[in-house]
């Protein structure tokens, strides 16, 4: 791991561990239960399960979420929290999303892995 505590994967995803999880490792094919907040790099928050008070669930490694999430969450253990800096090709690319995320946007997420089931 880099001295700053941030690693950059071969795909360009940047992962910074905020809190190391002590539970089971995330496992592809199982359902990940996470809390997250997403920002544009200018600091604009565009989504947060924390604000809604409801965790988000998705099948890990099945392409149900952006590629940066599948890759980043797969590195986690339950109870862990990471910051992900996700380049556009691992996020929403040239199309952006929903009028909220502009084309070719690099995104910042804070993700906490609550459970795997």
Buried (B, 14 or more C-beta within 10 A) or exposed (E): EEEEEBEEEEEBBBBBBEEEBEBEEBEEEBBBBBBBBBBBEEEEEBBBBBEEEEBBBBBBBEEEBBBBBBBBBBBBBBBBBBBBBBBBBBBBBEEBBEEEBEEBBBBBBBBBBBBBE
